[in-house]
Amino acid sequence: KRAIFFVHRRELIEQTAATFAQLGIPYGIIASGVKPDYDAPVQIASVQTLVNRLLDVKKPDLLVCDECHHILADSYQRVLAAFPKAFLLGVTATPLRLGGITLNDVFDSMVLSPSVADLIKLGNLTHFNYFTMDIIVKDKPLASFLENATIFQGDYQPDNLSRFMLNPSVTKTIIDSYKLYAKGKSAICYCVNVKHSQHVARFFNYAGIPAVHCDGSTPKKIRANIINDFRQGKFKILCNAELFGEGFDVPNCHAVILARPTKSLTLHVQQSMRSMRPDPSDLNKIAIIIDCVGNFKELGKPDDFRDWSLDPNKPVVHGDAPPHEVCPNCNTPVHYAAQFCPNCGYDLTQGVKVFADDAEQIYSSAENKKMASTQTISVIHAPTSIEHFLSIAEKKNYKKGWAAFRAIKYAKTYNDLLHIAFVVGYDKGWAYHRALDLKIPV
């Protein structure tokens, strides 16, 4: 059988080729500047080059589309039309088009992988700390400018964003955020456009932090050298405009800086997760995500529950509400129901209240132990029950489904799931399928 694995970035061709070689899979490469080997049973192809060589390629039995949320683009559609009898497999971490439109126009079914939260538990992704900063532009919060920003095809128009993102106070906040949360670590900085990326890189260098800008027009050889130097830690900040957001695998990248406001969940999640690859040279790696533009307020964090589906008419399932406040002690986004910061243990209530199940973890650091010793601690049970979340749902006018999906995070047995179903009014089938999803014995 013959297969074509096609991607949309040159860096992804190189990463895929390295993986195939490691696994002993013989392959040819279809890309500009590379001598083709059309007899190889597997072809790794740049979609841009593939559409120009459709008549040269031997018909495949299988097409594998990497980052398949792009598959409705014209170039991808030309590939599919050229090989209508081939089976098609698409892979992506974000099976969604901009604006929330699903991919059911192309695919017949979706096989869900473990969630981001599950992949963290399994060790396939690293744990992360998420920080955000309030950007002030001309004495006004950034959000006030975004309200009037131009929207094109469902997202902010990049050139329109650069009008205020090039402001010196914005650049200072970006650099100060890096110094505060990720000083000395390798980081990818996502900017709004090429001009903004060049600007940010220049000011990082002015601040004594080695930074390099790279974009799609950077000559291939220079671009390859830049990426290699970044992998080797020869400079700290790799500035770009959406160039390295998808599939870019650099394990020694420990941080990302989000300096590009977006309404795209796909763009937000893909960029946020670039720092979450495990690093074999640092088994204790914790990724750092610095959200300088408040994208989390609308789009959440990478490990939030998302109900991916191909069904365009599927009812909205109320998962986690987006974080709506920030810990005043460490600038970590905190869900409204939290009574303490999950990052630093800071008390978010009037008194110091500690969940009984988490008391040891919260006060594990010397600073928190000191805080605990000087204040009266009122220990209460963790509010993890379905009854607790239902009471919140009633106050916030959320649906019962929101409470259910909050509570299942704490379900440990099938009986726990049956109890949630009973309280919310679901049938036993709901509990059964959630148990399968969570790998809980039934």
N, C-alpha and C positions, 0 to 999 in steps of 0.2 A: 504493500500500500504506500501511497505517496501523500505527503502533508506539506502545507505551507503555514508557517508561523509568522504573522505579519504585525509590524509595530510602526509607530509614527515618529520615533526619535532615533537618531544614530546611536546615542548612548545605550538605548535599550537593545539594539542589535548586538552591540559588543557584550552586554551583560548576558543576553540570552545565549550567545555563542559560547561564552565561558562556561555557562551552566550545562549546555548540551555536551560540550567537550568533557566536562567532569563526569557526566553520566554515561559517556561512551556512545553518544548518538551521532552518527555521521550526518553531516549537513553541508549544504552550500549556502552562499550568501547572495542575495539579490539587492544590491545597493550600488549607488554611483561610486566609481573609483575602485570597485572590487571585481576581480575576474570571476565570472559566474561558473558554476558547476551544476548544470541543469540535470545531470544524471543522478545526483545525490537524492536519496529517497525523501529527505527532509530539507526544506528551504526556509531560511530565516530571511524575511524580506522587509525592506522599507516600503510602506504602502505607496509612497510617492514614486518610487522607482518601479514597483510592481505594476502599477497601472500603465506604465509606458512599455512594459515587456510582456504583456498578457499573451501575445501570440508566440512568444519564445518559450514560455514555461509549459512544461508537461502537466496535463490536467491532474489536479490533486483529488484524492479521496476524502481528505479532511482539511478544513481550514480552521486555524486557531487564531482568533483575533485578540491581541493583547490590548488592555485599556479600552474595552469594547464599548464604553459609553460614547465613543466617537463614531460608532459604526454607521450612523445615519448621514455622515458627511459624504459628499459626492464621490470622493476618491475610493472610499470603502465600498460604496454601493456599486461602483464599476467592477471591483474585484468580485463581489458576490454575483453580479450579473454574468460575469465571464465564466463562472464555474457553478452553474445552478444545481448540478447533481451532487456536489460535494457536501458532506456533513459539515456543520458549522458549530464551533465551540467558542464562546466569548468569555473572557475572564476580566474581572475588574473588582476593585474594592468599593466602587461607588456606582452601582447599576442604575443610574439616573441621568436624565438629560436636564439641561438648564430649564428652570421653570416648573420642575416636578413631573415632566412628561416621561412616561415609562418607555421601555425598549421592546414592548410587545409587538411592534410593527415588524421586527426582524426575528426575534427568538420565540420559540414555542413554549419553553419552560425554563424555570430558574432553579438551580441547585444551590442552596445557601451553604456557604462555608461557616465555620465558627465565627462568631462576632469578634469585633476588635477586643472587647473585654475578655472573651474566651482566649483569644490568641495571646494576650498579655499573660493570662494565667498559665498557658501552656509553654510560655517562654519563646514563642515565635516572634513576639514583639516585646519591647521593653516597657516597663512602667514609665510614667511621665509626670512631670510637674508643669502646670499650666499657669502662666502669669499674664496679667493684663495691665496696661497703663492708660491713664486718661490723657489723651493728646489735646492740647489747647492750641488753637489757631487764631491769632489776632484777638485774644481774650475771650474766645468762644470755644465750646467743646466741639470736637470733630463731628459729632453726631448732627449738630446743627447745620453743618455744611453738606453732609451726606443727604439730608432731607431734600436739598435742592439740586443734588448732583444729577447729571444726565444719565438716563437708563437706556441702554441699547441691547436688544435681544435678551432682556431679563437680568442684565447685570450692569454695574456702573461702567460708564464709558471711560477707559483708562486715561486718555488725554485730558478729559475733563477733571479727573481726579488729581492730575499732576499740578493743577493750578494752586491747590492748597497743600499738597503733600511735599512740594518743594520748599515750603516755608522753613526758615532756619530753626524755628522752635520745634517743628515736627521732627526734623532731622536730629536735633539734640535729644529729643525724647527717645528716639530709636537707639541712638548710641548709648545714652545713659541706661536704658533698659538692659542692653547687652552687658554693660559693665556691672550692673547690679545683680543679674541673674545667671549670666553665663560667661563671665570674664575668663579669658584664656581658652575657651572651648571652641571647637570648629562649628561654624553655624552657616546655614543658608538663609539669605535674606531675600524675601519675595517682595518686589517693588511693583509699582503700577504700570510703568513702561520703561523703555530703554533710557530715556533722558533721566528719569528718576533713579534708576539703578546706577547709572554712571555717577550721578550726584551723591547718592548715599555712599558708594564705594570711595569716592574722593574724600568725603568728610570722615569716614572711618580711618582712612590713612592719615588725615590731618590730626586725628586724635591718637595716633601712634598704634593703631590696631590694623595689621596688614589685611587688606581687602582687595579683591579683584572683581571687575565686572565682566560678564559674559552674556552674549545674546545670540539670536539665530543667525545674524549676519557675520559673527566672528568666524574667520577662516577655520576650516575643519582641523588643520594641524594645530593651530594655536588653541582652539577650543579643547582638543584632546589633551594638550599639555597643561592647560588650566585645570581640567578635571583631575589629571594625574597628580598635579602639585597639591590640589586640595585633598585628595585621598591620602597623600603623604604628610599632610599637615604643614606645608611650606608657607601657607598663609591661613588666616583664621576665618574670614568672611567671604563667602561666595555670593555676590549680588547678581540678581537676574530678574527678568520680568516673565514669569510663568514658563521658563525654559526647563527647569528641573523639578517640576511639581509632581510628575507622575512616574512611578516605577524606578526612579533614580535611586540606586542602591549604593550608599556610602556608609558602611557601618561605623566609621569613626566620626561621622557627623553627629554631634551630641545636642545640637540646638537648631531650632528654626526661628526666624524673626518674621512675623506676619506684618508687613507694612503695605499691604494691598487690600483695601476694603473690597468686599465682594458680597454678592447675594447668592452666589453659586455654592450649594452644599458640596458638590463634587470638588470644586476647586479648593474649598476650605479644608475638607477632610484630607484630600491628597497632599496638600502642602503641609498641613499640620503633622502628618505621619512620617515625613521624610527623615525625621530624627529618631524614629522608633525602631530602626533595624538593630538587632542585637550586635554587639561588638565583641568578637572572640578575644580581643586583647584587653577588654574591660568587662569582666563578668558582672560587675556591680553597676553597670551603666544605667542611669536614669535620664531619659530624654527631657529636654527643656523646650517648652513651647512658649514663646513670648508674643502675645497678641497685642500689637501696638495700636490696632485700629478697631478693637471691640467686635470682631466678627463672631465671637462666641455668643453674643447677646441674641442674635437671630438664628445662628446655625449650630450652637452647642459645642461640645468637645468631641474629640475623635472616638471615645469609647461610649458615648451616649447610645442608648438603644434606638435602633431605626428599623422600621418594619418594611424592608425591601420587598418589592413585588413587581410582577409584570402586569398585574391587573390594573388597568387605568381607572376602573370604577370601584376599586376596593375601598371600603369605608376607612376613614382616617382612624388610626389607633392612637390613643393618647398615651404616648410613652413619657419619658422624662420631660418635664417642663424646662425650657431653657433657663440657665442660671440668670438670676436677675439682680444679684448683688455681688460685691467683691469684698473679700476679707480685708479689713483696714490694716491688718498687721503685715500681710505678705502679698497682697494683690492677687490672690487666687480666686477665680470665679467660684461662687458657692451657690448651691441650689437653695431656693427660698425656704425649704423645710429644715435645712441644717441648723443645728444649735451650736456647732463648733466647726472650725475650719478643718477640712480633712488633710490639709497640708501641714499647718503649723500648730494645730490644736487651740488656736485663739478662741476665746469665749465670745460667742456672737449674741449672748443674752446678757441680762443685767447682772446675774450671778454666775459663778463658775459651776456649770453643770456638766457632768461627765456621764456618758453612757456606760453602764456597768460592764458591758461586753468589751468596751474599747478603752477603759480607763488606763490600763497598763500601757497600751500603745500611744495614747495621747500624751501621757506624761513620761515618755521614755527619754526625751531629751533633757539635758541639765537645766535649760532655761524654763521648760514647762514644769519640771519637778520643783524648781524654786518658786514658780507661781503657785503651784499646788500647796506648798508648805506654808505660804503666807496668807492664804485665803480659805474660807470655809467652802468645802466642796459638797454639793448636794448631788449624790449619785442616784440616777434614775435609769430605768430600763430603756434600751434602745427602741425607738419608735419604728419597728419594722413590721408591725402587724397590718393586715388588710383593714382592720377597723380604724387604725390610726390614719392610714392614707385616705380612707373613705371620708373621715371627718374633715380632712383638709380639702378633699375634692368638693364637698358640700359648701365649704366656706368660699372656695375659689370658683365655684360654678363649673368645675371640670366634670367630665363624664366618668362613669364607673370604670371604664376601661383604663383610664389613667391610673387609678388606684391599683387596679389589678397588676399592671405591668411594673409599677413601683414595688409591689409586695413580692412578686415572683423572684426578685433579685435575692431575697432572703429565704426563699423556700429551700429546704434541705431534704425533704422527703416527699413522697407521693401524697401522703396524708395532708401535708402542708398545702399542696396545690389543690387537693380536693376541698379543703377548707376555704381557700380563696374563691374557688368556683362557686361553692355553696353561698358564701356571703354576698358575692356580686350578682349571683343569679345565672351563672353559666352552667352548661351541662357538663357531665363527667368527661365527655370527649375533649373539651378544652384542656382539662387537667392532664389527660392522657398525652395529648400532643405536646404540651409544654414540658412534660416529663421527658419525652423523647428528645426535645430540643436541648434540654439541660442535662441529658444523660443521667437522669435520676431513675433508679430501679422502680419498676411498676409492680 
